[in-house]
């Protein structure tokens, strides 16, 4: 709501009819815009990826203090994994911003974690149980690791 809404002088003297219609249509589109299923999955990913980043960072800290022979290899792969997750977070944040979607806050109620979001004027909560989050994070981490292994296998040169 702008400062000029409700001021009848501005309606009649300064605003042309077609401009008023465009103004009203623009505001109607924002009000009636619920997130699509693709946007909801983007919101879910945006919620899960920071948790994944934390898990990988904690694992790398544990490996760094261990005396494992393959410690440097694990740390290098962990860093590659963190870089990919960070890049995906960055890309998701840009895409959500371009679609006028903003995650506002989170709250926990028993086993469910709720995240409040705004989508083009529409406000709602997105909730996931901790078990669903764990299983989804596990699946995603396996996918990332498989992707890293696939990249290293394609770089190998075949022996003659």
Number of C-alpha atoms within 10 A of each C-alpha: 6 5 6 10 9 10 9 9 10 11 14 10 8 8 12 10 11 9 10 12 11 11 11 11 11 11 13 12 11 14 13 12 13 16 18 10 9 9 16 13 12 17 21 17 17 19 18 17 19 14 14 22 20 12 15 18 17 12 14 20 12 10 17 14 9 11 8 11 8 10 14 12 11 16 17 12 15 19 15 15 21 20 13 15 19 16 12 15 19 12 13 17 18 13 14 17 13 9 13 13 22 17 20 11 10 14 12 13 9 8 11 16 16 17 19 15 19 16 22 18 18 14 17 15 15 16 17 15 14 14 11 11 18 14 11 16 18 13 11 16 19 12 12 17 15 12 13 15 12 11 11 10 10 9 8 8 7 6 4 3
